[in-house]
Amino acid sequence: MSLDKKYDAIVVGGGHNGLVAATYLAKAGKKVVLLEAEKELGGATTSVKPFPEFEARLSRYSYLVSLLPDQIVSDLGINFKTLERSIASYTPYSKAGQAGGLLISQNWDDRTAQNFRDVSGSDAEGKAWQKFYGEIAVLAQRIAPSMLQPLKTAKQLNDEVGLSETWKYLIERPIGEVIRERFSDDIVRGVVLTDALIGTFASSDDLQANRCFLYHLIGNGTGQWRVPQGGMGALVLELKRVAIAAGVEILLNSRVASIDSDAAGVSVTTEANEKFSAQNLLFAGAPQTLAKIRGTAAPTSLEGSQMKMNMLLTKLPRLKSGVDPRLAFAGTFHVNESFSQLETAYRSASAGSIPSDLPLEMYCHTLTDPTILSPELAASGYQTLTLFGLHTPASLFDKSPEAAKQVAKQAAIDSLNQYLLDPIESVLAICQDGSLAIETKSPLDLEADIGLPRGNIFHRDLDFPFIDSESGPAQKWGSETDQPHIFLAGAGARRGGGVSGIAGHNAAMAALGND
């Protein structure tokens, strides 16, 4: 390789956003090189065998798809399928000593209506739910196309959407205040609030929760979270295929050591002292990492707040409520996620303690897509279980990372087991060394493994998908930085959160407009 290879664009980072950005540029006729620090592509969107003796490929970090727009799939010719879950969520609870559960189907039905009746004592809560999410569905349909367009001001987007009342309660008022106003039951309130908290360490009355809620609900115009067939690794393989077909040069084990820029363009040197130059650089990692490489001030941000656990089960556990576990775990399974429990857990974590009644979200990939298991495991009834622990900020793990992780892991197990007839330990597969097939990742692990700053899955605080005023910073696509030839192409770009490819698309459009 020559000492200085020249390209039209350098893309740093081979996760889904980097691959999307590189492919758009290459399809536009640009000479593109993608530099990936690790030995394989994917970043947070990888599938792995965490338990080597079992043929089970789990989506280790990110695990569901909502925000990936059909337009990107079509533009790039991605042959990638997502599968609908018939169950949206199940929330076990105990009332007056009786075990029950709120089962919500993906599409409203009589069973869902009865479950709302059982938990709240009337039809009012179910009607409030349908009205609330009906309003949001219309907003999602109208706002989703703007995610792949140049940024608009708040007024422009509000006028375009034409739903001033919905806009007001989702954008301008704290989501916690709105939830308390629209719903009366603590459990129902909590199910609504969960979408405002995944990945965000915030109170329900912080507008940061509103931003998280909005991103969870507007995905692809439907907000529906779907299961990637074959796991997240299937998406990475497809993105690699279309990138190579478009002419992208992909270099693995190419960690960037320095980035220099001037009015003419950018130059990059890797740790192996390979040198590259181009007119534009698209950085598909965290803005904090970019700042460190460039020697500039890093943006401040909330800490990551989720613990991730991956499990392989010999069978699904039975529940005290008596519900079929194939229904309960088919959608998102909520534990300790009533509104009051979520707020209590936030206060506990803010005070420096791992919440004892740890809020959890889980789902079973294999109930929707058994292809991630070998035929032998699938035939034997094995299942996977993916768990997110909420309100577990990185600071709780700083003093004693491994000890704190074990405390958090046990809190998660105890929280789950209070609703199970079969303790989760009794149905976990057993590895050859005698250990249980359960993998735990703290926010600090997420930073060490895949570069998420303090474990923040969004890289930094989420922004609303618009600019505040006409006189705001020079942001056309939300990818621009202080250097005209460097663009953010990762989750830390405005409109970058989630497994969407939106940040990659928008950075490519910004770079093409910069030619």
C-alpha positions as CSV (number, residue, x, y, z in Angstrom):
1,M,0.0,0.0,0.0
2,S,1.3,3.5,-0.8
3,L,2.0,5.9,1.9
4,D,-0.7,8.3,0.9
5,K,-3.8,6.9,-0.8
6,K,-6.3,9.6,-2.2
7,Y,-10.0,9.2,-2.1
8,D,-13.1,11.3,-2.5
9,A,-14.3,10.3,0.9
10,I,-13.0,8.4,4.0
11,V,-15.6,6.8,6.2
12,V,-14.3,5.9,9.7
13,G,-16.3,3.1,11.4
14,G,-17.8,0.0,9.9
15,G,-21.1,-0.2,11.8
16,H,-24.4,0.0,10.1
17,N,-24.2,3.8,9.7
18,G,-20.7,3.8,8.3
19,L,-21.7,1.1,5.7
20,V,-24.8,3.0,4.7
21,A,-22.8,6.3,4.3
22,A,-20.1,4.6,2.3
23,T,-22.5,2.9,0.0
24,Y,-24.5,6.1,-0.8
25,L,-21.3,7.9,-1.7
26,A,-20.0,5.0,-3.8
27,K,-23.3,4.7,-5.6
28,A,-23.0,8.5,-6.4
29,G,-19.7,7.7,-8.2
30,K,-17.3,8.6,-5.4
31,K,-14.1,6.7,-4.6
32,V,-14.6,5.6,-1.0
33,V,-12.5,3.8,1.6
34,L,-14.0,2.6,4.9
35,L,-11.6,2.2,7.8
36,E,-12.8,-0.2,10.6
37,A,-10.7,-0.5,13.8
38,E,-11.8,-4.0,14.6
39,K,-11.2,-7.3,12.8
40,E,-14.8,-7.5,11.7
41,L,-17.6,-5.1,10.7
42,G,-20.8,-4.4,12.6
43,G,-20.0,-2.4,15.7
44,A,-23.2,-2.6,17.9
45,T,-25.1,-4.5,15.2
46,T,-23.3,-7.8,15.4
47,S,-24.4,-11.4,16.0
48,V,-22.1,-13.5,18.1
49,K,-21.9,-16.9,19.8
50,P,-21.5,-15.8,23.4
51,F,-21.6,-19.4,24.5
52,P,-19.2,-21.2,22.1
53,E,-20.4,-24.7,22.7
54,F,-23.9,-23.8,21.6
55,E,-24.9,-23.0,18.1
56,A,-26.8,-19.9,18.9
57,R,-26.0,-16.5,17.3
58,L,-27.4,-13.7,19.4
59,S,-27.6,-10.0,18.6
60,R,-25.2,-9.1,21.4
61,Y,-25.8,-5.3,21.7
62,S,-28.6,-3.9,19.6
63,Y,-31.4,-6.4,19.0
64,L,-34.5,-4.9,17.3
65,V,-35.2,-2.6,14.4
66,S,-37.7,0.2,14.2
67,L,-36.1,3.3,12.7
68,L,-34.5,1.8,9.5
69,P,-36.5,3.6,6.7
70,D,-37.8,1.6,3.8
71,Q,-36.3,4.3,1.6
72,I,-32.7,3.3,2.6
73,V,-33.5,-0.4,2.1
74,S,-34.8,0.4,-1.4
75,D,-32.1,3.0,-2.3
76,L,-29.2,0.6,-1.5
77,G,-30.9,-2.6,-2.6
78,I,-30.6,-4.2,0.8
79,N,-32.2,-7.7,0.9
80,F,-33.1,-7.6,4.6
81,K,-36.2,-8.9,6.2
82,T,-37.7,-7.9,9.6
83,L,-40.5,-9.9,11.2
84,E,-43.5,-8.6,13.0
85,R,-44.2,-9.6,16.6
86,S,-47.9,-10.4,17.3
87,I,-47.5,-9.3,20.9
88,A,-46.4,-5.8,21.7
89,S,-45.7,-6.3,25.4
90,Y,-46.5,-8.2,28.6
91,T,-46.3,-6.7,32.1
92,P,-46.6,-9.1,35.0
93,Y,-48.0,-7.6,38.3
94,S,-49.3,-8.6,41.7
95,K,-52.5,-7.0,43.0
96,A,-54.2,-7.9,46.3
97,G,-52.0,-11.0,46.4
98,Q,-53.1,-12.2,43.0
99,A,-50.6,-12.6,40.1
100,G,-51.8,-11.1,36.8
101,G,-50.4,-9.5,33.7
102,L,-51.2,-6.8,31.1
103,L,-50.9,-8.4,27.7
104,I,-51.0,-5.9,24.8
105,S,-51.3,-7.2,21.2
106,Q,-49.5,-5.5,18.4
107,N,-53.0,-4.6,17.0
108,W,-55.8,-3.8,19.4
109,D,-58.1,-6.8,20.0
110,D,-60.7,-8.1,22.4
111,R,-58.0,-9.9,24.5
112,T,-56.1,-6.6,24.9
113,A,-59.2,-4.8,25.9
114,Q,-60.0,-7.4,28.5
115,N,-56.5,-7.2,29.9
116,F,-56.8,-3.4,30.3
117,R,-60.2,-4.0,32.0
118,D,-58.6,-6.5,34.4
119,V,-55.7,-4.3,35.4
120,S,-57.6,-1.0,35.7
121,G,-61.2,-2.1,36.6
122,S,-62.9,-0.3,33.7
123,D,-62.8,0.4,29.9
124,A,-61.6,4.0,30.4
125,E,-57.8,3.2,30.5
126,G,-58.0,1.1,27.3
127,K,-59.9,3.9,25.5
128,A,-57.3,6.4,26.7
129,W,-54.6,4.1,25.4
130,Q,-56.2,3.8,21.9
131,K,-56.7,7.6,21.7
132,F,-53.2,8.4,22.8
133,Y,-51.4,6.0,20.5
134,G,-53.8,6.8,17.6
135,E,-52.7,10.4,17.8
136,I,-49.0,9.4,17.9
137,A,-49.5,7.1,14.9
138,V,-50.6,10.0,12.8
139,L,-47.7,12.1,14.0
140,A,-45.3,9.3,13.2
141,Q,-46.6,9.0,9.7
142,R,-46.1,12.7,9.0
143,I,-42.8,13.3,10.7
144,A,-40.9,10.1,9.6
145,P,-40.2,11.3,6.0
146,S,-38.5,14.4,7.4
147,M,-35.7,12.3,8.9
148,L,-34.1,11.8,5.5
149,Q,-34.6,15.4,4.4
150,P,-32.6,18.6,5.3
151,L,-33.4,19.8,8.8
152,K,-36.3,22.1,9.3
153,T,-36.9,24.6,12.1
154,A,-39.3,23.6,14.8
155,K,-41.9,26.0,13.3
156,Q,-41.5,24.6,9.8
157,L,-41.8,21.0,10.9
158,N,-44.7,21.8,13.2
159,D,-46.6,23.6,10.4
160,E,-45.8,20.7,8.0
161,V,-47.0,18.0,10.4
162,G,-50.2,20.0,11.2
163,L,-50.9,18.4,14.6
164,S,-50.3,21.3,17.0
165,E,-51.9,19.7,20.0
166,T,-50.0,16.4,19.6
167,W,-46.9,18.4,18.9
168,K,-47.4,20.4,22.1
169,Y,-47.7,17.4,24.4
170,L,-44.9,15.4,22.9
171,I,-42.4,18.2,22.2
172,E,-43.1,21.0,24.6
173,R,-44.4,19.4,27.8
174,P,-42.6,16.8,29.9
175,I,-43.8,13.3,28.9
176,G,-44.3,12.3,32.6
177,E,-46.7,15.2,33.1
178,V,-48.6,14.1,30.0
179,I,-48.7,10.4,31.0
180,R,-50.1,11.3,34.5
181,E,-52.7,13.5,32.9
182,R,-53.8,11.0,30.2
183,F,-53.7,7.7,32.2
184,S,-54.8,6.8,35.8
185,D,-53.4,3.3,36.4
186,D,-49.8,3.1,37.7
187,I,-49.0,0.0,35.5
188,V,-50.4,1.4,32.3
189,R,-48.6,4.7,33.0
190,G,-45.4,2.7,33.3
191,V,-45.8,0.8,30.1
192,V,-46.2,4.1,28.3
193,L,-43.2,5.6,30.1
194,T,-40.8,2.7,29.2
195,D,-40.4,4.0,25.6
196,A,-39.1,7.3,27.0
197,L,-36.3,5.7,29.1
198,I,-34.5,3.0,27.1
199,G,-30.9,4.2,26.9
200,T,-31.7,7.5,28.6
201,F,-31.0,8.2,32.3
202,A,-33.7,10.7,33.0
203,S,-36.7,11.4,35.1
204,S,-40.1,11.3,33.4
205,D,-40.3,15.1,33.8
206,D,-37.1,15.7,31.9
207,L,-37.5,16.6,28.2
208,Q,-34.7,14.2,27.4
209,A,-37.3,11.5,28.0
210,N,-39.6,13.2,25.4
211,R,-36.8,12.9,22.8
212,C,-36.2,9.3,23.6
213,F,-40.0,8.6,23.4
214,L,-40.3,10.4,20.1
215,Y,-37.5,8.3,18.5
216,H,-39.0,5.1,19.8
217,L,-42.4,5.9,18.3
218,I,-41.8,7.5,14.9
219,G,-39.7,4.7,13.4
220,N,-40.4,4.3,9.6
221,G,-43.7,6.0,10.1
222,T,-45.1,3.2,12.2
223,G,-43.0,3.0,15.3
224,Q,-43.3,-0.7,15.3
225,W,-40.3,-2.6,16.7
226,R,-39.5,-5.6,14.5
227,V,-37.2,-8.6,14.8
228,P,-34.3,-8.8,12.3
229,Q,-34.5,-12.2,10.6
230,G,-31.2,-14.0,11.1
231,G,-30.3,-11.5,13.9
232,M,-28.4,-8.2,13.6
233,G,-25.5,-9.9,11.9
234,A,-27.8,-10.5,8.9
235,L,-28.1,-6.8,8.4
236,V,-24.4,-6.3,8.6
237,L,-23.7,-9.0,6.0
238,E,-26.2,-7.3,3.6
239,L,-24.7,-3.9,4.2
240,K,-21.3,-5.3,3.5
241,R,-22.5,-6.9,0.3
242,V,-24.1,-3.7,-1.1
243,A,-21.1,-1.6,-0.1
244,I,-18.6,-3.9,-1.9
245,A,-20.9,-4.1,-4.9
246,A,-21.0,-0.3,-5.1
247,G,-17.2,-0.2,-5.0
248,V,-16.4,0.7,-1.4
249,E,-12.9,-0.4,-0.3
250,I,-13.1,-1.8,3.2
251,L,-10.1,-2.1,5.4
252,L,-10.3,-3.9,8.7
253,N,-7.9,-3.6,11.6
254,S,-7.4,0.1,10.6
255,R,-7.7,2.1,13.8
256,V,-7.4,5.8,13.2
257,A,-4.7,7.6,15.2
258,S,-4.9,11.1,13.8
259,I,-7.2,13.3,11.7
260,D,-6.0,16.6,10.2
261,S,-8.1,19.0,8.2
262,D,-7.8,22.3,6.3
263,A,-9.7,24.2,3.7
264,A,-8.8,21.7,1.0
265,G,-9.8,18.4,2.8
266,V,-8.7,15.9,5.3
267,S,-5.9,13.5,5.9
268,V,-5.9,10.4,8.2
269,T,-3.2,8.3,9.7
270,T,-3.9,4.9,11.3
271,E,-2.1,3.3,14.2
272,A,-0.2,1.2,11.6
273,N,1.0,4.5,10.0
274,E,-1.1,4.1,6.9
275,K,-2.0,7.4,5.4
276,F,-5.1,8.4,3.5
277,S,-6.4,11.7,2.2
278,A,-9.7,12.8,0.8
279,Q,-11.9,15.8,0.3
280,N,-14.4,14.7,3.0
281,L,-14.3,12.5,6.1
282,L,-17.5,10.9,7.5
283,F,-17.0,9.7,11.1
284,A,-19.4,6.9,12.0
285,G,-18.3,6.6,15.7
286,A,-19.1,8.7,18.7
287,P,-18.4,12.5,18.6
288,Q,-16.5,12.1,21.8
289,T,-14.1,9.7,20.1
290,L,-13.8,12.1,17.1
291,A,-12.9,14.9,19.5
292,K,-10.3,12.8,21.2
293,I,-8.6,11.9,17.9
294,R,-8.7,15.6,16.8
295,G,-7.6,17.0,20.2
296,T,-10.7,19.1,20.6
297,A,-13.2,19.4,23.4
298,A,-15.6,16.5,23.7
299,P,-19.4,17.2,24.0
300,T,-20.9,16.6,27.4
301,S,-23.6,14.1,27.7
302,L,-25.7,11.9,30.0
303,E,-24.3,8.6,31.0
304,G,-25.4,5.4,29.4
305,S,-27.9,3.8,31.8
306,Q,-28.6,0.3,30.6
307,M,-27.2,-3.1,31.5
308,K,-27.4,-5.8,28.8
309,M,-27.8,-9.5,29.5
310,N,-28.0,-12.3,26.9
311,M,-29.2,-15.7,27.9
312,L,-29.7,-19.1,26.4
313,L,-32.6,-21.2,27.9
314,T,-33.4,-24.9,27.6
315,K,-37.0,-23.9,27.8
316,L,-39.1,-20.8,28.7
317,P,-40.0,-20.4,32.4
318,R,-43.6,-20.7,33.6
319,L,-45.1,-17.6,35.1
320,K,-47.1,-17.2,38.3
321,S,-49.9,-15.4,36.4
322,G,-50.5,-18.6,34.4
323,V,-50.1,-16.9,31.1
324,D,-48.5,-19.0,28.3
325,P,-44.8,-18.0,28.3
326,R,-44.8,-18.2,24.5
327,L,-47.2,-15.2,24.6
328,A,-45.6,-13.4,27.5
329,F,-42.1,-13.4,26.1
330,A,-43.1,-12.9,22.4
331,G,-43.2,-9.2,22.8
332,T,-41.4,-6.9,25.2
333,F,-41.6,-8.3,28.7
334,H,-41.7,-5.6,31.4
335,V,-40.5,-6.2,35.0
336,N,-40.9,-3.6,37.8
337,E,-41.9,-1.0,35.2
338,S,-45.0,0.7,36.7
339,F,-44.7,4.5,36.6
340,S,-43.9,4.7,40.4
341,Q,-41.3,1.9,40.2
342,L,-39.5,3.6,37.3
343,E,-39.4,6.9,39.2
344,T,-38.3,5.2,42.4
345,A,-35.5,3.4,40.5
346,Y,-34.3,6.6,38.9
347,R,-34.1,8.3,42.3
348,S,-32.2,5.3,43.8
349,A,-29.7,5.3,40.9
350,S,-29.3,9.1,41.1
351,A,-28.4,8.7,44.8
352,G,-25.7,6.1,43.9
353,S,-27.4,2.8,44.5
354,I,-28.3,0.0,42.1
355,P,-32.1,-0.2,42.3
356,S,-33.2,-3.3,44.2
357,D,-36.5,-3.5,42.3
358,L,-34.6,-3.2,39.0
359,P,-36.7,-2.2,36.0
360,L,-36.2,-4.7,33.2
361,E,-37.2,-5.1,29.6
362,M,-36.8,-8.5,27.8
363,Y,-37.8,-10.3,24.7
364,C,-37.3,-13.7,23.2
365,H,-35.9,-13.5,19.6
366,T,-36.3,-17.1,18.9
367,L,-40.1,-17.1,19.3
368,T,-40.3,-14.9,16.3
369,D,-37.2,-16.0,14.4
370,P,-35.8,-19.5,15.4
371,T,-33.2,-19.3,12.6
372,I,-30.5,-17.9,15.0
373,L,-30.4,-21.4,16.6
374,S,-29.1,-24.5,15.0
375,P,-31.9,-26.9,13.9
376,E,-30.8,-29.2,16.8
377,L,-31.2,-26.6,19.5
378,A,-34.5,-25.4,18.0
379,A,-35.9,-28.9,17.9
380,S,-34.9,-29.4,21.5
381,G,-36.9,-26.3,22.6
382,Y,-34.0,-24.0,23.4
383,Q,-34.8,-20.2,23.4
384,T,-32.8,-17.0,23.8
385,L,-33.7,-14.2,26.1
386,T,-32.4,-10.6,25.8
387,L,-32.6,-8.3,28.8
388,F,-32.1,-4.6,29.3
389,G,-31.7,-3.3,32.8
390,L,-32.9,0.3,33.1
391,H,-31.6,3.1,35.4
392,T,-28.1,1.5,35.8
393,P,-25.9,4.5,34.9
394,A,-22.2,4.0,34.4
395,S,-21.3,5.9,37.6
396,L,-22.7,3.0,39.6
397,F,-20.0,0.7,38.2
398,D,-17.0,3.0,38.4
399,K,-15.7,2.2,41.9
400,S,-15.8,-1.6,41.6
401,P,-16.8,-2.5,38.0
402,E,-17.0,-6.3,38.4
403,A,-18.4,-6.4,41.9
404,A,-21.1,-3.8,40.9
405,K,-21.9,-5.8,37.8
406,Q,-22.5,-8.9,39.9
407,V,-24.8,-6.9,42.2
408,A,-26.7,-5.6,39.2
409,K,-26.9,-9.0,37.6
410,Q,-28.3,-10.5,40.8
411,A,-30.8,-7.6,41.2
412,A,-32.0,-8.4,37.6
413,I,-32.4,-12.1,38.4
414,D,-34.2,-11.4,41.6
415,S,-36.5,-8.9,39.9
416,L,-37.4,-11.4,37.2
417,N,-37.8,-14.4,39.5
418,Q,-40.5,-12.7,41.6
419,Y,-42.9,-13.2,38.7
420,L,-41.8,-16.8,37.7
421,L,-42.8,-20.2,38.8
422,D,-39.5,-21.6,37.4
423,P,-36.6,-19.5,38.6
424,I,-34.6,-18.3,35.6
425,E,-31.5,-20.2,36.8
426,S,-33.4,-23.5,36.5
427,V,-34.0,-23.1,32.8
428,L,-30.7,-21.6,31.7
429,A,-28.5,-23.8,29.6
430,I,-25.3,-25.1,31.3
431,C,-22.0,-24.5,29.6
432,Q,-19.2,-27.1,29.5
433,D,-17.4,-25.4,32.4
434,G,-20.5,-25.7,34.5
435,S,-21.4,-22.0,34.3
436,L,-24.9,-20.8,33.4
437,A,-25.4,-19.5,29.9
438,I,-25.8,-15.8,30.8
439,E,-23.7,-12.9,29.6
440,T,-23.8,-9.6,31.4
441,K,-22.6,-6.3,30.0
442,S,-22.5,-3.1,32.1
443,P,-22.3,0.4,30.6
444,L,-18.5,0.3,31.2
445,D,-18.4,-2.9,29.1
446,L,-20.3,-1.3,26.3
447,E,-17.8,1.5,26.3
448,A,-14.8,-0.8,26.3
449,D,-16.3,-3.3,23.7
450,I,-17.8,-1.0,21.1
451,G,-16.9,2.6,22.0
452,L,-20.2,3.8,23.4
453,P,-19.2,6.8,25.6
454,R,-20.0,5.8,29.2
455,G,-22.2,3.2,27.7
456,N,-24.6,5.7,26.1
457,I,-26.3,3.9,23.2
458,F,-27.1,7.2,21.6
459,H,-23.5,8.4,22.0
460,R,-24.7,11.7,23.5
461,D,-28.0,13.4,24.5
462,L,-30.7,13.1,21.9
463,D,-31.9,16.2,20.1
464,F,-35.3,16.8,18.7
465,P,-35.3,16.2,14.9
466,F,-35.3,19.8,14.0
467,I,-33.3,23.0,14.6
468,D,-34.5,25.5,17.1
469,S,-34.5,28.7,14.9
470,E,-33.5,30.2,11.7
471,S,-30.5,31.8,13.4
472,G,-29.2,28.5,14.9
473,P,-25.9,26.8,14.0
474,A,-25.1,26.0,10.4
475,Q,-26.8,22.6,10.3
476,K,-28.4,21.5,7.1
477,W,-28.4,17.7,7.7
478,G,-27.4,17.5,11.4
479,S,-24.1,15.9,10.4
480,E,-22.0,19.1,10.2
481,T,-19.1,19.8,12.5
482,D,-16.8,22.8,13.1
483,Q,-14.7,21.6,10.1
484,P,-16.5,21.9,6.7
485,H,-14.9,18.6,5.5
486,I,-15.7,16.4,8.5
487,F,-19.2,15.0,9.1
488,L,-20.8,13.0,11.9
489,A,-22.3,9.8,10.5
490,G,-23.0,7.9,13.7
491,A,-25.6,7.9,16.4
492,G,-24.3,11.2,17.8
493,A,-25.4,13.1,14.8
494,R,-28.7,15.0,15.1
495,R,-31.4,12.4,14.1
496,G,-28.8,9.7,14.7
497,G,-30.2,7.5,17.5
498,G,-31.2,3.9,17.0
499,V,-30.4,1.2,14.4
500,S,-31.7,3.4,11.5
501,G,-29.0,4.2,9.0
502,I,-30.4,7.7,9.0
503,A,-27.2,9.3,10.3
504,G,-25.2,7.5,7.6
505,H,-27.6,8.7,4.9
506,N,-27.7,12.2,6.1
507,A,-23.9,12.5,6.4
508,A,-23.5,11.2,2.8
509,M,-26.0,13.8,1.6
510,A,-24.1,16.5,3.5
511,A,-20.8,15.4,2.0
512,L,-22.2,15.2,-1.5
513,G,-23.6,18.7,-1.1
514,N,-20.1,19.8,-0.1
515,D,-18.5,18.8,-3.4
